[in-house]
Structure formats: structure tokens, C-alpha cells
């Protein structure tokens, strides 16, 4: 039988650190739920260095928000708005709590299945930056990217960040997305694409 101390340890949220911008050094908690895997500090630092020329004033869409690491990092560094989509109850609750603590008024958290959201909604605006980082043990990445393309969710020259297992050979980005940067670190492959509007 677990002791009260061990029960508290199991239920205690984990924490991650925002590494740049106005909230630099602030920590945000996130729950332990299946499939939730925050983007690590070193990868986030690299990715947001890539995004430095475009992050200021960007409208962002975080398709599998999880801990909110990418959403909060983007807003901390000057993004104008972020819509964060997340399905898990505990993760959604923590995202909203963290937004309140940080006074992140430009974060909109939507509890939803991300693929259904993209398929069943009309884009209220075209996003400048999309984060696509689904759980590694699911075949969601290619489908999410296809729906972003089909639903016209992206502004011309929008940037799309994708994160996947380095062992995953199934990912097929839309053919008109231009690969800008790509790295592998600790079994994680992460890529930055630019959306190129298809020719008529």
C-alpha cells in the first residue's frame, strides 16, 4: 500500500522552465499524463533561435499543447496570440491555471481533439506559426499537417514546427512545404518548414 508521502509524490506535477523573453526563468507545472512529453530546454532554445526573425507579433496555433511549453515560450518572446488545443482534462486545467498565474491574456486554450477541430472549423484567421508535436506513439503528425494545409489555416510564408521520434520514417509533410531547418537530438527529430502557397 502506498504511503501518504509516496501518493503526494506521484500526484505532484512536474515543472518546466521558460527559457527566454519576458517570462524567462519562470517555471510552469504540468501533469503526468500519458503521451505528454514537453519539448526539452535545449531543443526549445534551438527552435526559438530559428524563429527569432518571425516570432514578434506572430499568431500561433499549438495543435497538441500538452504542457504549454511551446505556447508560453512563444508568448514570452513576443508572439501576439496563441491558440492552444489540448484534449486531456488535467493538461487543459493546468494550462489555464498557468495562463492565469502568468497573466497570459493572449493565450486561448481550447479543449478539443485537434484533428477534429481542424476538420470541422473554419479558420478565424490564418496563423503565422504552427506547432505540431503530437505524442510519439500516435500516427497524428502527417494527418495534422495535411489538415492544416487543406483547411487554409496558414498564412503565406507561415512557419511550421514539427517534432517526432528520430525513428519515425512515416512522416509526410505537404509537398509545398519547404524544409528550412532540421536536427536530431536525443532520439528526437525536429524540423522547421515554411508554407509556400500552392500555385494556381
C-alpha positions as a printed Julia matrix, in Angstrom:
200×3 Matrix{Float64}:
   0.0    0.0     0.0
   1.4    3.43   -0.92
   2.17   5.8     1.91
   0.75   9.33    2.01
   4.19  10.66    1.14
   4.51   8.43   -1.94
   0.97   9.31   -3.02
   1.85  13.01   -2.88
   4.98  12.36   -4.94
   3.03  10.52   -7.63
   0.39  13.26   -7.83
   2.77  16.22   -7.72
   3.04  17.99  -11.07
   6.34  18.22  -12.86
   7.76  21.59  -13.87
   9.46  23.13  -16.86
  11.3   26.41  -17.22
  10.6   29.15  -19.75
  14.0   29.94  -21.23
  13.6   33.28  -23.0
  11.64  36.52  -23.16
   9.58  38.37  -20.56
   8.88  35.21  -18.52
  12.44  33.92  -18.7
  13.26  31.76  -15.69
   9.62  31.31  -14.66
   8.54  27.73  -14.14
   5.2   26.23  -15.07
   3.87  22.9   -13.78
   2.44  20.18  -15.94
   0.65  16.95  -15.02
   1.86  13.43  -15.6
  -0.5   12.13  -18.26
   0.01   9.55  -20.99
   1.66  10.92  -24.11
   2.52  14.31  -22.6
   6.18  14.99  -23.4
   7.3   18.62  -23.14
   9.84  19.83  -25.68
  13.17  19.91  -23.82
  15.08  23.06  -22.93
  17.89  22.58  -25.46
  15.53  21.84  -28.33
  13.28  24.78  -27.42
  16.28  27.09  -27.31
  17.37  25.96  -30.77
  13.88  26.19  -32.26
  13.21  29.67  -30.94
  16.6   30.81  -32.17
  15.42  29.66  -35.59
  12.18  31.6   -35.09
  13.74  34.83  -33.82
  13.15  36.74  -37.09
   9.44  35.86  -37.17
   8.18  35.39  -33.6
   7.45  39.05  -32.78
   3.75  39.7   -33.33
   3.08  36.2   -34.68
  -0.28  34.48  -34.37
   0.41  30.92  -33.23
  -1.5   27.65  -33.26
  -0.31  24.9   -30.9
  -2.05  21.72  -32.03
  -1.1   19.33  -29.21
  -0.32  21.82  -26.47
   0.29  19.4   -23.59
   2.4   21.24  -21.04
   2.14  24.53  -22.93
   5.93  24.73  -23.29
   5.8   25.97  -26.88
   2.8   28.27  -26.38
   4.22  30.01  -23.33
   7.7   30.25  -24.85
   6.24  31.88  -27.97
   4.19  34.4   -26.0
   7.13  35.12  -23.71
   9.2   36.03  -26.75
   6.7   38.42  -28.28
   4.07  36.41  -30.15
   0.79  38.33  -30.33
  -1.55  35.39  -29.74
  -1.55  31.63  -29.28
  -4.46  29.21  -29.62
  -3.58  26.04  -27.72
  -5.51  22.85  -28.49
  -5.42  20.02  -25.96
  -7.69  17.06  -25.2
  -6.59  15.78  -21.77
  -8.58  17.2   -18.84
  -5.63  17.51  -16.46
  -3.43  19.2   -19.06
  -6.17  21.67  -20.04
  -6.79  22.58  -16.4
  -3.08  23.17  -15.8
  -2.7   25.22  -19.0
  -5.48  27.53  -17.86
  -4.04  27.8   -14.35
  -0.58  28.66  -15.73
  -2.08  31.24  -18.08
  -3.75  32.89  -15.08
  -0.55  32.89  -13.0
   1.48  34.41  -15.85
  -1.33  36.8   -16.87
  -1.03  35.3   -20.35
  -4.1   37.08  -21.7
  -3.17  36.28  -25.3
  -3.39  32.52  -24.78
  -6.66  30.83  -25.72
  -6.94  27.22  -24.51
  -9.45  25.02  -26.34
 -10.22  21.54  -25.04
 -10.66  19.5   -28.19
  -9.45  16.71  -30.41
  -7.01  18.62  -32.62
  -7.75  16.74  -35.84
 -11.49  17.16  -35.41
 -11.01  20.85  -34.64
  -9.04  21.4   -37.85
 -11.51  19.37  -39.89
 -14.73  20.84  -38.54
 -13.89  24.51  -38.05
 -13.21  27.4   -40.39
 -10.01  29.26  -39.6
 -10.83  32.57  -37.88
  -7.57  33.87  -39.24
  -4.5   32.45  -40.95
  -1.74  31.63  -38.49
   1.87  32.78  -38.84
   3.28  29.89  -36.83
   2.02  26.38  -36.08
   3.46  23.9   -33.59
   2.74  20.25  -34.42
   4.12  17.99  -31.69
   1.77  15.05  -31.1
   2.56  12.07  -28.85
   5.25   9.96  -30.49
   3.26   6.72  -30.25
   0.45   8.02  -32.48
   0.17   8.45  -36.28
  -1.14  12.01  -35.93
   1.63  14.16  -37.38
   1.05  13.64  -41.11
  -2.73  13.9   -40.68
  -2.49  17.14  -38.71
  -0.18  18.71  -41.28
  -2.48  17.67  -44.12
  -5.45  19.27  -42.35
  -3.52  22.48  -41.72
  -2.88  22.63  -45.45
  -6.36  21.62  -46.59
  -8.2   23.97  -44.23
  -6.14  27.04  -45.17
  -5.06  27.61  -41.58
  -1.65  29.03  -42.56
  -0.61  32.48  -43.74
   1.7   32.71  -46.72
   5.27  32.12  -45.51
   3.97  30.78  -42.19
   6.42  28.66  -40.25
   5.5   25.15  -39.1
   7.44  23.4   -36.35
   7.18  19.59  -36.28
   8.59  17.25  -33.66
   8.72  13.47  -33.94
  10.72  10.41  -33.0
  14.01  10.11  -34.86
  12.99   6.52  -35.61
   9.76   7.59  -37.33
  10.01   7.23  -41.11
   6.3    7.66  -41.8
   6.03  11.46  -41.68
   4.95  13.03  -44.98
   4.7   16.84  -44.94
   2.6   18.51  -47.65
   4.62  18.8   -50.87
   4.55  22.6   -50.97
   6.1   22.97  -47.5
   9.73  24.0   -47.74
  12.08  22.43  -45.19
  14.18  25.2   -43.63
  15.94  23.51  -40.73
  16.18  20.01  -39.29
  18.08  18.44  -36.41
  18.15  15.24  -34.36
  18.83  15.33  -30.64
  18.44  12.52  -28.11
  16.17  10.45  -30.31
  14.02  13.45  -31.26
  13.84  14.78  -34.8
  12.64  18.35  -35.1
  12.0   20.32  -38.25
  11.02  23.82  -39.3
   9.05  24.29  -42.51
   7.84  27.33  -44.41
   4.41  27.32  -46.01
   4.62  28.09  -49.72
   1.26  28.94  -51.27
   0.44  26.42  -54.0
   0.46  27.85  -57.48
  -2.92  28.14  -59.2
